[in-house]
Amino acid sequence: MIFLFNKASKLLYIFPLLYKTLIKKIIFFIIFSLSFSTLSAQKNTKVELIKANSLEYDKNINKDVRRLIGDVVLKHDETLMYCDSAWLYSETNKFDAFSKIHIKVSDSVDVWGDFLKYDGNTKLAELNHNCKMIDNQTTLTSDFLFYDLQNDIAYYNSGGNIVNAENNLKSKIGQYYSKDKMFFFKNDVVLVNPKYTINCDTLKYNTVSEVSFFLGPTTIVSKENTIYCENGWYDSKKDLSQFSKNASMKNTEQVLKGDSLFYDRTTGYGKAIKNVTITDLKENLVIYGGFGEYFEKTEFSQVTENPYLVKIFDGDSMFMHADTLNTKLDSAGGKRILFAFKHVKFFKSDLQGISDSVVFFFRDSTVNLYGNPIIWNEKNQLSADFIKIIIGHNSIKELQMYASSFIVSENDSLNYDQIKGKDMIGYFDDSKLHIIDVKGNGQTVYHVNDDDGSKTGINTSESASLRIYLKDNKVEKILFKAKPDATLYPVKDMPEDKKQLKGFKWLKSLRPTDKNDIFVWRTVAVVEKPVQKKDSH
């Protein structure tokens, strides 16, 4: 009895475990069966014959084949397909249709062609010859077209053409995602719009938003400009676009480049961000910076964020830096004007300078310097309240100085030749200062040297106006146009207070030494040469 009781106890203990396991297996089997049935049902949905004027069947040819003739209508799931005639393969769930093919994919999507091979198992329609698909206002045509009814995707790989309200697009390979209204094009893509033409390698286009996305080398040509990029988008409705990766925008006079370009075709506004360059094709001028803007209608451009320019002359270049650089057309609309604002500093092999602002008029090749301008040429330092540089044949021709004009050249480490006056005009020969006309309150201090270079005396003079001739940056002779007050002092007898004219400043430390030095704005106090006093003893 005890033995039987123990066995019963074990059975009572084991049975619930077996029962739970069995229930789990039954539930799994039911779920699997239902899933399999669902999958089988989806996979094995049969193509239905809705209508045909006549049906032919010959079991000797093929017991599973039906020949349908005249006004044939076939249905697969919710899709209706029309044709003149067809071969229906019931066993394989496929059919071949001929002539006047029409697939009613949805309320908005229709597909046509001359020949159709359809697989009911994959829901793939393969159309040949005179293929056409219309989705609302967009029409696709191709000689060969595939339509995946399962995923609502149309595609071609042997050339196609897309047309909607304003756009006409061609490509070798194309896909259309009907649900998303998105086209994807590849190889020799050309989109023609009344306002522009796009040539690219890869393009995505949304038929609803009319936004195009570019991947790979892309060129957009319009009457206003030519745009190039390797990545970007274009909104056809709003005429807005953004481009990146080797992006550039070019018109007849300028080329705008940057890591990223934004363009509003309606307003003609362009914006460039990072590694910006604006190239003036007519003036051989390039402006660089971190941020640039371009206003197409007024042809005004501006560059900020550490901007600088390079102006190319024959065999030489001028480098200029400022806080802001911009250009615009002059009032006559023919030539460009360049403006440089704040902390202007420039370097050219034969000319260097600093000022608060600069205006370059390309019409007559003149450069105006405002706000404490200083010019260096060879050994000469030239300063005034306002300076105008006239350039001819790619070199300095003339330099005009107005109000508080001062020219200083270093004779040696302790002595300086000086010319001072109200206004001055300097004439250049082969980019070297050759003649100086002083108008109003003319004063000079210059050292007279022997042929061996030794000093014989120091000459001081004053005259209302005078002309000074220089040779090798040294005063060669002076012509006084009014009665002068001149004195030649032996070097040892030169009064210390006569060695420097009032307002003398030697500013060599501010002079740009090379093209990289234009980015260094020195804020040290101006360097003045102190007057050396004689020992009272």
Secondary structure per residue as TSV (DSSP state, phi and psi in degrees):
chain	resnum	aa	ss	phi	psi
A	1	M	-	360.0	-38.8
A	2	I	H	-65.2	-39.4
A	3	F	H	-61.7	-47.5
A	4	L	H	-63.3	-37.9
A	5	F	H	-63.3	-40.1
A	6	N	H	-65.1	-41.4
A	7	K	H	-65.3	-43.5
A	8	A	H	-61.7	-39.2
A	9	S	H	-61.0	-42.1
A	10	K	H	-65.2	-40.9
A	11	L	H	-65.1	-42.3
A	12	L	H	-63.4	-29.3
A	13	Y	H	-77.9	-40.1
A	14	I	H	-77.3	-35.5
A	15	F	H	-55.5	-46.4
A	16	P	H	-58.3	-36.9
A	17	L	H	-65.1	-43.8
A	18	L	H	-65.1	-37.8
A	19	Y	H	-63.9	-45.3
A	20	K	H	-62.5	-43.6
A	21	T	H	-62.6	-43.4
A	22	L	H	-63.1	-43.2
A	23	I	H	-60.5	-43.6
A	24	K	H	-60.0	-42.6
A	25	K	H	-65.3	-39.2
A	26	I	H	-64.8	-44.8
A	27	I	H	-62.6	-44.9
A	28	F	H	-59.0	-43.0
A	29	F	H	-63.1	-40.9
A	30	I	H	-64.5	-46.6
A	31	I	H	-62.1	-44.2
A	32	F	H	-62.2	-41.7
A	33	S	H	-64.8	-42.3
A	34	L	H	-65.3	-43.8
A	35	S	H	-62.1	-44.0
A	36	F	H	-64.0	-40.1
A	37	S	H	-63.4	-41.1
A	38	T	H	-64.2	-46.4
A	39	L	H	-63.7	-41.5
A	40	S	H	-63.7	-39.9
A	41	A	H	-64.5	-41.7
A	42	Q	H	-65.5	-42.4
A	43	K	H	-72.2	-33.9
A	44	N	T	-104.0	19.2
A	45	T	-	-59.3	127.5
A	46	K	-	-89.4	146.9
A	47	V	-	-72.5	130.1
A	48	E	E	-103.9	141.6
A	49	L	E	-90.6	117.9
A	50	I	E	-94.9	-39.9
A	51	K	E	-159.0	147.0
A	52	A	-	-164.2	141.7
A	53	N	S	-66.3	-33.2
A	54	S	E	-151.2	153.4
A	55	L	E	-130.5	129.4
A	56	E	E	-115.9	140.0
A	57	Y	-	-145.5	132.0
A	58	D	-	-137.5	106.1
A	59	K	T	-65.4	-22.1
A	60	N	T	-69.4	-27.5
A	61	I	T	-81.7	-55.4
A	62	N	-	-167.5	119.4
A	63	K	T	-67.1	-18.8
A	64	D	T	-100.8	7.3
A	65	V	E	-110.1	135.2
A	66	R	E	-121.3	134.9
A	67	R	E	-98.5	114.9
A	68	L	E	-105.6	131.9
A	69	I	E	-134.2	131.4
A	70	G	E	83.1	115.0
A	71	D	E	47.7	50.3
A	72	V	E	-77.0	134.0
A	73	V	E	-128.0	122.6
A	74	L	E	-119.3	150.9
A	75	K	E	-133.0	134.7
A	76	H	E	-131.4	115.8
A	77	D	T	56.7	-119.7
A	78	E	T	-99.7	4.6
A	79	T	E	-98.3	130.1
A	80	L	E	-101.8	137.9
A	81	M	E	-129.0	132.0
A	82	Y	E	-117.7	149.4
A	83	C	E	-166.2	171.7
A	84	D	E	-77.6	-40.5
A	85	S	E	-154.5	162.7
A	86	A	E	-159.1	157.7
A	87	W	E	-109.0	119.4
A	88	L	E	-104.7	122.2
A	89	Y	E	-105.1	93.8
A	90	S	T	-64.5	-40.5
A	91	E	T	-63.3	-42.7
A	92	T	T	-93.5	-3.7
A	93	N	T	62.5	43.3
A	94	K	E	-132.7	165.4
A	95	F	E	-155.8	154.8
A	96	D	E	-112.0	130.4
A	97	A	E	-119.3	149.0
A	98	F	E	-131.4	135.8
A	99	S	E	65.2	132.1
A	100	K	E	52.7	48.1
A	101	I	E	-71.1	134.9
A	102	H	E	-143.3	119.8
A	103	I	E	-109.8	119.6
A	104	K	E	-91.2	89.8
A	105	V	-	-71.4	-45.7
A	106	S	S	-157.4	-172.7
A	107	D	S	-64.8	-24.7
A	108	S	S	-111.0	-16.6
A	109	V	E	-113.8	124.5
A	110	D	E	-129.8	143.8
A	111	V	E	-129.5	138.3
A	112	W	E	-129.1	160.8
A	113	G	E	-177.7	176.8
A	114	D	E	-93.4	-27.1
A	115	F	E	-142.9	141.3
A	116	L	E	-137.4	132.0
A	117	K	E	-113.1	124.0
A	118	Y	E	-125.9	134.3
A	119	D	E	-113.0	111.7
A	120	G	T	-71.2	-18.5
A	121	N	T	-77.8	-37.7
A	122	T	T	-100.9	-10.8
A	123	K	T	58.4	37.1
A	124	L	E	-105.8	124.0
A	125	A	E	-104.1	127.6
A	126	E	E	-117.0	112.0
A	127	L	E	-110.4	143.9
A	128	N	E	-125.9	144.9
A	129	H	E	66.2	125.7
A	130	N	E	51.4	42.5
A	131	C	E	-77.1	141.6
A	132	K	E	-149.0	138.6
A	133	M	E	-129.5	133.6
A	134	I	E	-123.0	126.0
A	135	D	E	-126.4	103.8
A	136	N	T	55.2	-115.6
A	137	Q	T	-94.1	5.9
A	138	T	E	-108.1	131.1
A	139	T	E	-120.9	128.7
A	140	L	E	-112.5	132.0
A	141	T	E	-127.6	144.8
A	142	S	E	-165.0	159.2
A	143	D	E	-76.9	-29.6
A	144	F	E	-133.6	128.7
A	145	L	E	-140.2	133.6
A	146	F	E	-110.6	138.6
A	147	Y	E	-131.0	119.0
A	148	D	E	-90.9	100.1
A	149	L	T	-70.7	-22.9
A	150	Q	T	-66.5	-39.9
A	151	N	T	-114.1	3.4
A	152	D	T	56.3	53.9
A	153	I	E	-126.5	127.4
A	154	A	E	-107.9	143.7
A	155	Y	E	-153.6	155.6
A	156	Y	E	-141.4	157.8
A	157	N	S	-137.2	14.6
A	158	S	S	-133.1	27.9
A	159	G	-	104.3	134.2
A	160	G	E	-153.5	165.3
A	161	N	E	-135.0	131.2
A	162	I	E	-116.9	132.2
A	163	V	E	-132.3	131.6
A	164	N	-	-134.2	-156.8
A	165	A	S	-49.4	-51.4
A	166	E	S	-123.9	-12.6
A	167	N	-	-106.2	142.0
A	168	N	E	-128.4	117.5
A	169	L	E	-124.3	136.7
A	170	K	E	-126.5	148.0
A	171	S	E	-161.3	163.8
A	172	K	S	-77.6	-41.7
A	173	I	E	-124.0	138.0
A	174	G	E	-150.1	148.0
A	175	Q	E	-133.5	143.5
A	176	Y	E	-128.7	121.1
A	177	Y	E	-98.6	101.3
A	178	S	T	-62.6	-39.3
A	179	K	T	-62.5	-40.9
A	180	D	T	-92.8	-5.5
A	181	K	T	55.8	40.6
A	182	M	E	-119.4	127.3
A	183	F	E	-98.0	145.6
A	184	F	E	-128.4	120.4
A	185	F	E	-119.1	149.0
A	186	K	E	-146.1	141.3
A	187	N	E	72.0	116.5
A	188	D	E	51.9	50.5
A	189	V	E	-82.7	129.0
A	190	V	E	-132.0	121.0
A	191	L	E	-116.6	121.6
A	192	V	E	-110.3	123.3
A	193	N	E	-125.9	150.8
A	194	P	T	-54.2	-25.4
A	195	K	T	-95.0	-21.1
A	196	Y	E	-163.5	167.7
A	197	T	E	-130.0	131.3
A	198	I	E	-111.2	129.5
A	199	N	E	-119.1	126.3
A	200	C	E	-154.3	174.2
A	201	D	E	-89.5	-42.2
A	202	T	E	-140.0	135.4
A	203	L	E	-146.5	137.2
A	204	K	E	-111.7	137.0
A	205	Y	E	-138.3	125.9
A	206	N	E	-97.2	120.9
A	207	T	T	-72.3	-21.1
A	208	V	T	-84.2	-54.3
A	209	S	T	-79.0	-19.2
A	210	E	-	57.6	38.4
A	211	V	E	-103.5	129.4
A	212	S	E	-104.5	138.9
A	213	F	E	-116.4	129.2
A	214	F	E	-105.6	137.3
A	215	L	E	-134.1	124.8
A	216	G	E	92.3	177.9
A	217	P	E	-55.2	124.8
A	218	T	E	-136.3	135.5
A	219	T	E	-126.2	130.0
A	220	I	E	-119.4	116.7
A	221	V	E	-111.9	128.9
A	222	S	-	-139.1	175.2
A	223	K	S	-68.2	-24.1
A	224	E	S	-82.6	-39.0
A	225	N	-	-164.4	177.0
A	226	T	E	-124.3	126.5
A	227	I	E	-113.2	137.7
A	228	Y	E	-128.1	141.4
A	229	C	E	-160.4	172.2
A	230	E	E	-123.6	7.4
A	231	N	E	-165.2	140.4
A	232	G	E	162.3	-174.5
A	233	W	E	-145.4	158.5
A	234	Y	E	-140.6	125.0
A	235	D	E	-97.3	106.1
A	236	S	T	-67.7	-33.0
A	237	K	T	-69.2	-45.8
A	238	K	T	-94.4	-7.1
A	239	D	T	57.1	39.0
A	240	L	E	-111.6	147.5
A	241	S	E	-152.7	158.2
A	242	Q	E	-142.0	136.6
A	243	F	E	-132.2	149.4
A	244	S	E	-147.7	177.2
A	245	K	E	59.6	93.2
A	246	N	E	59.4	36.6
A	247	A	E	-76.3	140.9
A	248	S	E	-151.2	152.8
A	249	M	E	-133.6	123.5
A	250	K	E	-126.1	133.8
A	251	N	-	-120.3	-164.2
A	252	T	S	-67.9	-21.9
A	253	E	S	-117.4	-28.8
A	254	Q	E	-135.4	155.9
A	255	V	E	-126.2	124.1
A	256	L	E	-107.2	128.2
A	257	K	E	-130.4	157.7
A	258	G	E	-177.8	164.9
A	259	D	E	-61.2	-33.4
A	260	S	E	-141.2	132.0
A	261	L	E	-119.4	137.9
A	262	F	E	-119.4	138.2
A	263	Y	E	-141.4	128.4
A	264	D	E	-107.9	103.0
A	265	R	T	-66.9	-30.8
A	266	T	T	-64.6	-48.2
A	267	T	T	-90.2	-14.5
A	268	G	T	75.2	25.8
A	269	Y	E	-98.7	128.0
A	270	G	E	-121.6	145.9
A	271	K	E	-136.0	136.1
A	272	A	E	-124.3	139.3
A	273	I	E	-127.5	127.9
A	274	K	E	67.6	135.2
A	275	N	E	48.4	50.8
A	276	V	E	-83.4	138.0
A	277	T	E	-136.3	136.7
A	278	I	E	-120.8	116.0
A	279	T	E	-104.5	123.6
A	280	D	E	-93.1	109.9
A	281	L	T	-70.0	-29.5
A	282	K	T	-81.4	-35.3
A	283	E	T	-100.8	6.3
A	284	N	T	51.2	51.8
A	285	L	E	-131.1	135.7
A	286	V	E	-128.2	129.7
A	287	I	E	-111.3	132.3
A	288	Y	E	-116.8	155.1
A	289	G	E	175.7	-175.0
A	290	G	E	-96.5	-20.6
A	291	F	E	-148.0	132.5
A	292	G	E	-136.0	150.0
A	293	E	E	-132.0	146.4
A	294	Y	E	-137.9	128.5
A	295	F	E	-111.1	103.9
A	296	E	T	-63.5	-39.6
A	297	K	T	-67.7	-34.8
A	298	T	T	-102.0	-4.0
A	299	E	T	54.9	40.8
A	300	F	E	-102.7	132.7
A	301	S	E	-132.5	150.6
A	302	Q	E	-144.4	139.6
A	303	V	E	-129.3	132.8
A	304	T	E	-130.1	-171.1
A	305	E	S	62.4	78.3
A	306	N	S	56.3	52.9
A	307	P	-	-79.8	155.3
A	308	Y	E	-154.9	161.2
A	309	L	E	-128.0	157.9
A	310	V	E	-127.0	116.5
A	311	K	E	-105.7	121.1
A	312	I	E	-91.5	123.8
A	313	F	E	-110.0	173.2
A	314	D	T	-64.3	112.2
A	315	G	T	73.4	8.2
A	316	D	E	-156.6	163.4
A	317	S	E	-139.8	148.2
A	318	M	E	-109.2	132.1
A	319	F	E	-112.1	128.3
A	320	M	E	-134.2	136.5
A	321	H	E	-122.7	145.8
A	322	A	-	-157.4	170.6
A	323	D	S	-67.2	-36.1
A	324	T	E	-141.9	136.2
A	325	L	E	-125.0	132.6
A	326	N	E	-145.8	160.0
A	327	T	E	-134.8	152.1
A	328	K	E	-153.6	168.0
A	329	L	E	-82.6	147.5
A	330	D	-	-71.4	174.8
A	331	S	T	-59.9	-30.0
A	332	A	T	-76.5	-13.6
A	333	G	S	76.0	14.2
A	334	G	S	-106.2	-35.8
A	335	K	S	-123.3	159.2
A	336	R	E	-93.7	151.6
A	337	I	E	-120.9	132.2
A	338	L	E	-106.6	132.6
A	339	F	E	-117.9	132.7
A	340	A	E	-123.4	125.1
A	341	F	E	-120.6	134.7
A	342	K	E	67.4	126.9
A	343	H	E	53.7	49.3
A	344	V	E	-79.1	132.9
A	345	K	E	-146.9	131.1
A	346	F	E	-136.7	156.4
A	347	F	E	-137.3	129.7
A	348	K	E	-138.5	151.6
A	349	S	T	-54.9	-33.1
A	350	D	T	-111.1	5.5
A	351	L	E	-156.5	131.5
A	352	Q	E	-134.6	158.7
A	353	G	E	-170.7	164.1
A	354	I	E	-139.5	153.3
A	355	S	E	-171.3	174.2
A	356	D	E	-75.8	-37.3
A	357	S	E	-153.7	158.2
A	358	V	E	-138.9	140.8
A	359	V	E	-125.8	124.8
A	360	F	E	-110.8	114.5
A	361	F	E	-96.3	111.3
A	362	F	T	-76.7	-18.7
A	363	R	T	-59.8	-46.4
A	364	D	T	-119.1	14.8
A	365	S	T	54.0	51.0
A	366	T	E	-116.3	144.6
A	367	V	E	-121.5	120.7
A	368	N	E	-104.5	131.2
A	369	L	E	-115.0	126.9
A	370	Y	E	-121.6	149.1
A	371	G	S	78.3	84.8
A	372	N	S	51.9	52.5
A	373	P	-	-76.0	144.0
A	374	I	E	-135.5	132.1
A	375	I	E	-119.2	140.5
A	376	W	E	-120.4	129.7
A	377	N	E	-136.3	120.8
A	378	E	T	52.7	-120.6
A	379	K	T	-95.5	6.9
A	380	N	E	-101.4	137.0
A	381	Q	E	-111.1	121.2
A	382	L	E	-119.7	132.8
A	383	S	E	-143.1	154.8
A	384	A	-	-169.1	176.9
A	385	D	S	-71.0	-32.6
A	386	F	E	-146.5	135.2
A	387	I	E	-129.2	136.5
A	388	K	E	-121.2	128.3
A	389	I	E	-108.1	129.5
A	390	I	E	-109.6	124.0
A	391	I	E	-108.2	133.3
A	392	G	E	-136.7	134.1
A	393	H	T	54.1	44.6
A	394	N	T	62.3	23.2
A	395	S	E	-146.5	165.2
A	396	I	E	-68.3	128.2
A	397	K	E	-105.5	-42.4
A	398	E	E	-153.1	147.7
A	399	L	E	-131.7	121.1
A	400	Q	E	-108.8	130.5
A	401	M	E	-122.9	131.9
A	402	Y	E	-126.8	130.2
A	403	A	E	67.4	122.2
A	404	S	E	56.1	43.7
A	405	S	E	-73.1	139.1
A	406	F	E	-150.5	130.6
A	407	I	E	-123.1	130.1
A	408	V	E	-129.4	137.1
A	409	S	E	-135.4	140.4
A	410	E	E	-80.1	116.8
A	411	N	S	-81.4	-43.6
A	412	D	S	-154.5	-172.4
A	413	S	S	-65.1	-16.1
A	414	L	S	-119.3	-9.5
A	415	N	-	-128.2	143.9
A	416	Y	E	-136.0	133.5
A	417	D	E	-81.7	139.6
A	418	Q	E	-138.7	142.7
A	419	I	E	-133.4	130.8
A	420	K	E	-135.2	146.2
A	421	G	E	-174.8	176.0
A	422	K	E	-69.1	-59.6
A	423	D	E	-125.7	152.3
A	424	M	E	-142.0	152.2
A	425	I	E	-127.9	123.1
A	426	G	E	-106.7	131.1
A	427	Y	E	-107.5	138.2
A	428	F	E	-113.1	146.6
A	429	D	E	-127.8	115.3
A	430	D	T	55.0	46.2
A	431	S	T	64.3	15.8
A	432	K	E	-115.8	137.0
A	433	L	E	-62.7	123.5
A	434	H	E	-117.6	-45.9
A	435	I	E	-134.1	141.0
A	436	I	E	-127.9	123.2
A	437	D	E	-100.3	124.5
A	438	V	E	-107.6	126.4
A	439	K	E	-120.7	109.2
A	440	G	E	93.2	117.9
A	441	N	E	55.8	44.9
A	442	G	E	-69.4	134.1
A	443	Q	E	-140.7	143.9
A	444	T	E	-138.8	150.3
A	445	V	E	-137.3	115.3
A	446	Y	E	-143.2	152.0
A	447	H	E	-95.2	133.5
A	448	V	E	-96.1	124.8
A	449	N	E	-118.4	149.0
A	450	D	-	-76.8	173.3
A	451	D	T	-61.7	-29.4
A	452	D	T	-82.8	0.5
A	453	G	S	95.5	-8.1
A	454	S	-	-75.0	146.9
A	455	K	E	-83.5	132.7
A	456	T	E	-105.5	-17.6
A	457	G	E	174.8	175.5
A	458	I	E	-126.7	126.5
A	459	N	E	-103.2	132.5
A	460	T	E	-121.5	144.7
A	461	S	E	-152.0	156.4
A	462	E	E	-139.3	137.7
A	463	S	E	-162.2	151.7
A	464	A	E	-60.3	-38.7
A	465	S	E	-151.7	148.8
A	466	L	E	-158.9	161.5
A	467	R	E	-121.6	132.1
A	468	I	E	-117.4	130.7
A	469	Y	E	-103.9	132.0
A	470	L	E	-117.0	150.5
A	471	K	E	-140.9	123.0
A	472	D	T	54.8	41.4
A	473	N	T	65.7	16.0
A	474	K	E	-116.0	145.8
A	475	V	E	-66.8	121.8
A	476	E	E	-94.9	-43.8
A	477	K	E	-160.5	161.1
A	478	I	E	-129.3	132.1
A	479	L	E	-108.5	123.3
A	480	F	E	-95.5	126.6
A	481	K	S	-91.7	-5.1
A	482	A	S	-140.7	161.7
A	483	K	-	-56.7	123.5
A	484	P	-	-92.9	163.0
A	485	D	E	-118.3	99.9
A	486	A	E	-125.9	145.6
A	487	T	E	-142.0	135.1
A	488	L	E	-107.8	115.3
A	489	Y	E	-101.4	137.6
A	490	P	-	-61.0	149.6
A	491	V	G	-55.1	-43.3
A	492	K	G	-73.1	-19.0
A	493	D	G	-99.9	3.2
A	494	M	-	-68.5	120.8
A	495	P	-	-62.3	138.0
A	496	E	G	-60.8	-36.5
A	497	D	G	-77.1	-2.3
A	498	K	G	-100.1	-10.8
A	499	K	S	-69.8	-25.7
A	500	Q	S	-130.0	131.4
A	501	L	-	-73.5	155.3
A	502	K	T	-61.5	132.3
A	503	G	T	91.5	4.5
A	504	F	-	-61.3	133.4
A	505	K	-	-146.0	128.0
A	506	W	-	-104.9	113.3
A	507	L	-	-116.2	39.8
A	508	K	G	-58.6	-33.5
A	509	S	G	-66.3	-19.3
A	510	L	G	-88.7	-8.5
A	511	R	S	-73.9	128.2
A	512	P	-	-64.1	132.0
A	513	T	-	-97.8	-22.6
A	514	D	S	-159.2	-178.6
A	515	K	G	-66.8	-25.8
A	516	N	G	-78.8	-22.1
A	517	D	G	-72.2	-13.7
A	518	I	G	-66.6	-18.9
A	519	F	G	-86.6	-4.9
A	520	V	-	-102.3	111.6
A	521	W	-	-102.6	108.3
A	522	R	-	-81.5	129.2
A	523	T	-	-106.9	11.5
A	524	V	S	-67.3	157.3
A	525	A	-	-61.4	148.6
A	526	V	-	-59.6	145.1
A	527	V	-	-90.8	118.4
A	528	E	-	-115.4	136.7
A	529	K	-	-78.9	116.5
A	530	P	-	-69.1	147.1
A	531	V	-	-72.4	127.8
A	532	Q	-	-85.7	120.7
A	533	K	-	-94.9	146.9
A	534	K	-	-73.2	150.8
A	535	D	-	-67.2	126.8
A	536	S	-	-66.1	-17.3
A	537	H	-	-85.9	360.0
